[in-house]
Amino acid sequence: MAHWLSEHPQCYVSPKKEPHFFGDFLRAGLKIDEYEALFAGATENHQAIIDASTSYFMLPEAIRQIIEYNPEARFIVMLRNPVDLVYSLHSELLFRGIENIGDFTTAWGLQETRKKGQNIPWSCRQPLQLQYYECALLGKALRSLIAEVGSDSVHWIFLDEIKDNPRRCYTDVMSFLGIDDDGRQDFPVLNQSKRHRFPVLNRSLRTLGIWGFRIGLRGMGVRTALNRYAKVEAERSPLAAEFRRKLYDSFIDDIILLQRITGKNLDHWSPNSDKSVKV
C-alpha cells in the first residue's frame, strides 16, 4: 500500500520507507532534524505525508509520541492471519540478518528463553523483534491504538481483502486520507517471500554495523548493497498442519478480540477452514 500511495500525486512517502523514529524501538540514532529531512521533498501539492513504519502499531509509547508530535495524525493498519504473520516475520528477520535460527518451529520455541536475554543473536539490536507471539497480537494492538487516537483516526485493511479486491481497498484508503482518486488500476505485489544467499555474512555485517553505531560510526551502505544482490525470491514450505493448529490456538483469544473490534468474521483463518490463508 505504501508503494501504491507513493505514486499518487497527492501523497509523499518517506524515501526511507520505515524510519522507525517514534517509540525508541529501531530508531538507530535518528535525530528529529534527520527524521524531518526525510520529508523535505514534500510540497503543498502533497495532501498526505506518510511514514510507513510498521513498528509503531505494536508500541503504545510510539503512538503517544506521534500524537504529541502531530495531533492530527491518522493511522492505516494492515491486518492478516497472525499465524501467517509470524511465519512471514520469521522469514523477514532471517533475510535481514536479525534472526539466526532457520527453522521457525525452533525459533518459536525459543521465545521464553529469549525473554530472559539468552540465545539472542549478536546481530539483533532489539530482542523484542524475536518475540513472535507479542508481535502478532493484532487485536490487542488495535484496541490500544483506538483507545489512544479514536476510531475516526484509524483505517484498517485485511490482507485478505487486498488480495480479493485491491482497487476497492485502495479507493477506501484515498477516501480516508481525503485525496483524489488517481484512477490507479495496476496493483503489483511487492515484498514477496525471500531468502538471503549469504546469511552468515549478512549477520556478521549487521553485527559490525551495530557495534560501529555504538562507538559513533555511521554505516557505509555495504550491507544494503549486498542485500540487493543476495536477495532470492523463494516460497517457504507450508507449516505442518499440527503446528499450524497449535499457533492458531495460541492466538484464538486475540482473534476473537479483533473480530469484536472490526466486526469482521474471521472464521476462514481457522486451519480447519477450507478458505484458511496459507503463506
TORBARO-9915 format. One line per field, with one value per residue (C-alpha): residue number from 1; x, y negated, z. Coordinates in nm, 4 decimals, padded with zeros to 6 digits. Example, Ala and Ser with C-alpha at 12.3 -4.5 7.8 and 13.67 -1.06 7.14 Angstrom:
BEGIN
k (1 | 2)
xx (01.2300 | 01.3670)
yy (00.4500 | 00.1060)
zz (00.7800 | 00.7140)
***
This chain:
BEGIN
k (1 | 2 | 3 | 4 | 5 | 6 | 7 | 8 | 9 | 10 | 11 | 12 | 13 | 14 | 15 | 16 | 17 | 18 | 19 | 20 | 21 | 22 | 23 | 24 | 25 | 26 | 27 | 28 | 29 | 30 | 31 | 32 | 33 | 34 | 35 | 36 | 37 | 38 | 39 | 40 | 41 | 42 | 43 | 44 | 45 | 46 | 47 | 48 | 49 | 50 | 51 | 52 | 53 | 54 | 55 | 56 | 57 | 58 | 59 | 60 | 61 | 62 | 63 | 64 | 65 | 66 | 67 | 68 | 69 | 70 | 71 | 72 | 73 | 74 | 75 | 76 | 77 | 78 | 79 | 80 | 81 | 82 | 83 | 84 | 85 | 86 | 87 | 88 | 89 | 90 | 91 | 92 | 93 | 94 | 95 | 96 | 97 | 98 | 99 | 100 | 101 | 102 | 103 | 104 | 105 | 106 | 107 | 108 | 109 | 110 | 111 | 112 | 113 | 114 | 115 | 116 | 117 | 118 | 119 | 120 | 121 | 122 | 123 | 124 | 125 | 126 | 127 | 128 | 129 | 130 | 131 | 132 | 133 | 134 | 135 | 136 | 137 | 138 | 139 | 140 | 141 | 142 | 143 | 144 | 145 | 146 | 147 | 148 | 149 | 150 | 151 | 152 | 153 | 154 | 155 | 156 | 157 | 158 | 159 | 160 | 161 | 162 | 163 | 164 | 165 | 166 | 167 | 168 | 169 | 170 | 171 | 172 | 173 | 174 | 175 | 176 | 177 | 178 | 179 | 180 | 181 | 182 | 183 | 184 | 185 | 186 | 187 | 188 | 189 | 190 | 191 | 192 | 193 | 194 | 195 | 196 | 197 | 198 | 199 | 200 | 201 | 202 | 203 | 204 | 205 | 206 | 207 | 208 | 209 | 210 | 211 | 212 | 213 | 214 | 215 | 216 | 217 | 218 | 219 | 220 | 221 | 222 | 223 | 224 | 225 | 226 | 227 | 228 | 229 | 230 | 231 | 232 | 233 | 234 | 235 | 236 | 237 | 238 | 239 | 240 | 241 | 242 | 243 | 244 | 245 | 246 | 247 | 248 | 249 | 250 | 251 | 252 | 253 | 254 | 255 | 256 | 257 | 258 | 259 | 260 | 261 | 262 | 263 | 264 | 265 | 266 | 267 | 268 | 269 | 270 | 271 | 272 | 273 | 274 | 275 | 276 | 277 | 278 | 279)
xx (00.0000 | 00.2855 | 00.4312 | 00.0980 | 00.0433 | 00.3990 | 00.2968 | -00.0131 | 00.0462 | -00.1074 | 00.0959 | 00.4524 | 00.6024 | 00.9341 | 01.2133 | 01.3259 | 01.0013 | 01.0251 | 01.2227 | 01.1034 | 01.1633 | 00.8923 | 00.8909 | 01.2687 | 01.2409 | 01.4543 | 01.5454 | 01.9179 | 02.0144 | 01.7971 | 01.7662 | 01.4489 | 01.6045 | 01.7247 | 01.3767 | 01.2102 | 01.4663 | 01.3154 | 01.0074 | 01.1870 | 01.0671 | 00.7005 | 00.5274 | 00.1955 | 00.0516 | 00.1033 | -00.2080 | -00.0872 | 00.2638 | 00.3358 | 00.5712 | 00.5152 | 00.6967 | 00.5274 | 00.6772 | 00.4567 | 00.1449 | 00.2798 | 00.4166 | 00.1702 | 00.4558 | 00.5188 | 00.1530 | 00.1617 | 00.4783 | 00.3222 | 00.0114 | 00.2272 | 00.4258 | 00.1168 | -00.2287 | -00.3901 | -00.2051 | -00.4062 | -00.3262 | -00.3615 | -00.3309 | -00.2759 | -00.4135 | -00.3636 | -00.3930 | -00.1433 | -00.0273 | 00.0778 | 00.2141 | 00.4566 | 00.5803 | 00.6326 | 00.8005 | 01.0452 | 01.1322 | 01.1850 | 01.4060 | 01.6142 | 01.6661 | 01.7628 | 02.0123 | 01.8271 | 01.7255 | 01.9804 | 01.7509 | 01.6403 | 01.3683 | 01.0608 | 00.9342 | 01.2626 | 01.2600 | 00.9021 | 01.0038 | 01.2907 | 01.0683 | 01.0630 | 01.4391 | 01.4963 | 01.2775 | 01.5472 | 01.8147 | 01.9500 | 02.0086 | 01.9835 | 02.1913 | 02.4607 | 02.3040 | 01.9744 | 01.9579 | 01.6064 | 01.5250 | 01.1519 | 01.1557 | 01.2140 | 00.9010 | 00.6811 | 00.3714 | 00.3795 | 00.4418 | 00.1278 | -00.1307 | -00.3209 | -00.6433 | -00.4598 | -00.2614 | -00.5673 | -00.7624 | -00.4746 | -00.4423 | -00.8125 | -00.8055 | -00.5251 | -00.6469 | -01.0150 | -01.1689 | -01.2169 | -00.8386 | -00.7828 | -00.8418 | -00.7821 | -00.7396 | -00.7285 | -00.4714 | -00.7398 | -00.9411 | -00.6429 | -00.5875 | -00.9560 | -01.0137 | -00.7065 | -00.8823 | -01.1595 | -00.9102 | -00.7054 | -01.0059 | -01.1110 | -00.7679 | -00.7863 | -01.1227 | -00.9822 | -00.6904 | -00.9136 | -00.7241 | -00.8486 | -00.8853 | -00.5888 | -00.7588 | -00.4958 | -00.5754 | -00.2378 | -00.1604 | 00.1708 | 00.2535 | 00.5756 | 00.7894 | 00.7447 | 00.8909 | 01.2682 | 01.5914 | 01.9470 | 02.2298 | 02.4853 | 02.3078 | 02.6218 | 02.7964 | 02.4790 | 02.4549 | 02.8271 | 02.7997 | 02.4888 | 02.6709 | 02.9644 | 02.7164 | 02.5598 | 02.8975 | 03.0050 | 02.6951 | 02.7660 | 03.1035 | 02.9655 | 03.0403 | 02.7867 | 02.7257 | 02.8672 | 02.5820 | 02.7841 | 02.5174 | 02.2404 | 02.4284 | 02.4932 | 02.1258 | 02.0220 | 02.2458 | 02.1827 | 01.8012 | 01.6446 | 01.2660 | 01.1668 | 00.8423 | 00.8619 | 00.7262 | 00.3792 | 00.3703 | 00.2997 | -00.0739 | -00.0359 | 00.1951 | -00.0334 | -00.3247 | -00.1090 | -00.0227 | -00.3845 | -00.4994 | -00.2444 | -00.3906 | -00.7608 | -00.8456 | -00.6777 | -00.8518 | -01.1864 | -01.0943 | -01.0022 | -01.3372 | -01.5179 | -01.3353 | -01.3597 | -01.6931 | -01.5376 | -01.5928 | -01.2505 | -01.3571 | -01.1684 | -00.8435 | -00.9019 | -00.6790 | -00.9962 | -01.1423 | -01.1045 | -01.0534 | -00.7721 | -00.4989 | -00.1620 | 00.1825)
yy (00.0000 | -00.2381 | -00.1747 | -00.2343 | -00.5568 | -00.6734 | -00.7017 | -00.9078 | -01.2764 | -01.3951 | -01.1623 | -01.1848 | -00.8700 | -00.8917 | -00.7615 | -00.5625 | -00.3663 | -00.2705 | -00.5269 | -00.3731 | -00.7128 | -00.7097 | -00.4697 | -00.4331 | -00.0827 | -00.0740 | -00.4411 | -00.3713 | -00.7165 | -00.9159 | -01.2787 | -01.4828 | -01.7048 | -01.3960 | -01.2483 | -01.5639 | -01.5842 | -01.2621 | -01.4653 | -01.7675 | -01.6728 | -01.7183 | -02.0178 | -02.1952 | -01.9565 | -01.6624 | -01.6239 | -01.3094 | -01.2782 | -00.9148 | -00.7321 | -00.3593 | -00.2233 | 00.0978 | 00.0967 | -00.1892 | 00.0276 | 00.2546 | -00.0264 | -00.2400 | -00.4765 | -00.5328 | -00.6226 | -00.8713 | -01.0318 | -01.0582 | -01.2309 | -01.4683 | -01.5473 | -01.5776 | -01.5715 | -01.5406 | -01.2193 | -00.9385 | -00.5685 | -00.2960 | 00.0557 | 00.3701 | 00.6891 | 01.0548 | 01.4022 | 01.3969 | 01.7488 | 01.6313 | 01.3112 | 01.4800 | 01.7192 | 01.4288 | 01.2224 | 01.5029 | 01.5138 | 01.1361 | 01.1392 | 01.4200 | 01.2217 | 00.9071 | 01.0985 | 01.0342 | 01.3981 | 01.6810 | 01.9809 | 02.1062 | 02.3403 | 02.1448 | 02.4152 | 02.3907 | 02.0091 | 02.0065 | 02.2395 | 02.0090 | 01.7140 | 01.7736 | 01.8310 | 01.5135 | 01.3139 | 01.3913 | 01.2490 | 01.5846 | 01.7082 | 01.3556 | 01.3199 | 01.0520 | 00.9142 | 00.8387 | 00.4826 | 00.5157 | 00.8581 | 00.7781 | 00.8441 | 01.2119 | 01.2317 | 01.3529 | 01.4026 | 01.0500 | 00.9012 | 01.0665 | 00.9706 | 00.7574 | 00.7315 | 00.6084 | 00.3541 | 00.2258 | 00.1837 | -00.0139 | -00.2321 | -00.3169 | -00.3955 | -00.6461 | -00.8209 | -00.7327 | -00.5131 | -00.8024 | -00.8346 | -00.4665 | -00.2801 | 00.0937 | 00.3209 | 00.7002 | 00.8565 | 01.1000 | 00.8054 | 00.6580 | 00.9892 | 01.0130 | 00.6522 | 00.4238 | 00.1443 | 00.1174 | 00.1208 | -00.1470 | -00.3751 | -00.3283 | -00.4498 | -00.7514 | -00.8379 | -00.8014 | -01.0318 | -01.2846 | -01.2708 | -01.2430 | -00.9163 | -00.8929 | -00.6147 | -00.3548 | -00.0099 | 00.1679 | 00.3141 | 00.5031 | 00.7363 | 00.6406 | 00.7880 | 01.1489 | 01.4231 | 01.4282 | 01.5717 | 01.4431 | 01.6029 | 01.5313 | 01.5377 | 01.5707 | 01.2838 | 01.0781 | 01.1301 | 01.0565 | 00.7258 | 00.6365 | 00.7086 | 00.4906 | 00.2159 | 00.2341 | 00.2129 | -00.0646 | -00.2625 | -00.2250 | -00.3924 | -00.6663 | -00.5344 | -00.5666 | -00.2788 | -00.2916 | -00.1022 | 00.2155 | 00.4477 | 00.2660 | 00.3154 | 00.6799 | 00.7417 | 00.6122 | 00.8718 | 01.1504 | 01.1416 | 01.4519 | 01.4799 | 01.8193 | 01.9574 | 02.1231 | 02.4686 | 02.4676 | 02.5043 | 02.8535 | 02.8907 | 02.9801 | 02.6863 | 02.4509 | 02.5559 | 02.5017 | 02.1496 | 02.0701 | 02.1913 | 01.9663 | 01.6637 | 01.7515 | 01.5066 | 01.2213 | 01.3171 | 01.3047 | 00.9587 | 00.8484 | 00.9747 | 00.7810 | 00.4567 | 00.4751 | 00.6530 | 00.8910 | 01.2656 | 01.4319 | 01.7960 | 01.8523 | 01.8046 | 02.1321 | 02.4162 | 02.6253 | 02.3934 | 02.4714 | 02.0980 | 02.0668 | 01.8381 | 02.0027 | 01.8426)
zz (00.0000 | 00.0796 | -00.2668 | -00.4381 | -00.2452 | -00.3172 | -00.6834 | -00.6052 | -00.6938 | -00.3659 | -00.1408 | -00.0212 | 00.1307 | 00.3127 | 00.0828 | 00.3874 | 00.3955 | 00.7629 | 00.9653 | 01.2963 | 01.4576 | 01.7225 | 02.0140 | 02.0578 | 01.9139 | 01.5990 | 01.5725 | 01.5251 | 01.6500 | 01.4116 | 01.5266 | 01.4857 | 01.2201 | 01.0300 | 01.0531 | 00.9259 | 00.6446 | 00.5071 | 00.4180 | 00.2751 | -00.0727 | 00.0220 | -00.1363 | -00.0920 | -00.3528 | -00.1170 | 00.0963 | 00.2734 | 00.4210 | 00.5018 | 00.7388 | 00.6780 | 00.9856 | 01.0984 | 01.4483 | 01.5699 | 01.5724 | 01.8467 | 02.0643 | 02.2652 | 02.3534 | 01.9820 | 01.9246 | 02.2120 | 02.0750 | 01.7285 | 01.8647 | 02.0665 | 01.7513 | 01.5312 | 01.6978 | 01.3511 | 01.2631 | 01.1067 | 01.1045 | 00.8407 | 00.9804 | 00.7742 | 00.9329 | 00.8468 | 00.9948 | 01.2868 | 01.2008 | 00.8555 | 01.0064 | 01.2457 | 00.9773 | 00.7368 | 01.0099 | 01.0782 | 00.7071 | 00.7003 | 01.0108 | 00.8629 | 00.5450 | 00.7358 | 00.9493 | 01.2760 | 01.3320 | 01.3186 | 01.3626 | 01.0222 | 01.1471 | 01.2553 | 01.4927 | 01.6840 | 01.6798 | 01.8118 | 02.0942 | 02.1968 | 02.2853 | 02.6624 | 02.6687 | 02.4694 | 02.7090 | 02.9658 | 02.7352 | 02.6243 | 02.2671 | 02.1265 | 01.8059 | 01.8183 | 01.5025 | 01.6784 | 01.8111 | 01.9571 | 02.1103 | 02.1164 | 01.7410 | 01.8202 | 02.0369 | 01.7542 | 01.9654 | 02.1067 | 01.7628 | 01.6224 | 01.8868 | 01.6387 | 01.8356 | 02.1427 | 01.9397 | 01.7515 | 02.0740 | 02.2233 | 01.9132 | 01.9048 | 02.2770 | 02.2151 | 01.8990 | 01.8487 | 01.5806 | 01.3344 | 01.3027 | 01.2241 | 00.8980 | 00.8997 | 00.5994 | 00.5949 | 00.3652 | 00.2517 | 00.1168 | -00.0669 | -00.2431 | -00.3365 | -00.4423 | -00.4317 | -00.6208 | -00.3634 | -00.0726 | -00.2450 | -00.3046 | 00.0587 | 00.1671 | -00.0622 | 00.0875 | 00.4403 | 00.3537 | 00.1795 | -00.1506 | -00.5077 | -00.6942 | -00.9324 | -01.1296 | -01.0488 | -01.1885 | -01.1574 | -00.8152 | -00.8223 | -00.5339 | -00.3556 | -00.0782 | -00.1801 | 00.0392 | 00.0003 | 00.1314 | 00.1558 | -00.0432 | 00.2314 | 00.5709 | 00.7846 | 00.6071 | 00.6348 | 01.0125 | 01.0517 | 00.8664 | 01.0639 | 01.3916 | 01.2834 | 01.1996 | 01.5465 | 01.7178 | 01.4844 | 01.5709 | 01.9424 | 01.9000 | 01.6787 | 01.3300 | 01.0505 | 00.8107 | 00.4589 | 00.2915 | 00.2283 | 00.3671 | 00.1811 | -00.1447 | -00.0582 | 00.0157 | -00.3251 | -00.4882 | -00.2372 | -00.2385 | -00.3888 | -00.4090 | -00.2732 | -00.1382 | 00.2001 | 00.2688 | 00.4299 | 00.8062 | 00.9321 | 00.9935 | 01.3614 | 01.4306 | 01.2401 | 01.4617 | 01.7701 | 01.6572 | 01.5740 | 01.9162 | 02.0860 | 01.9057 | 01.9305 | 02.2109 | 02.0265 | 01.7012 | 01.8803 | 02.0107 | 01.6590 | 01.5293 | 01.8002 | 01.7177 | 01.3391 | 01.3045 | 01.0525 | 01.0643 | 01.0673 | 01.0733 | 00.7471 | 00.9403 | 01.1216 | 00.9976 | 00.9850 | 00.7210 | 00.3513 | 00.2997 | 00.5510 | 00.4184 | 00.3582 | 00.3331)
***
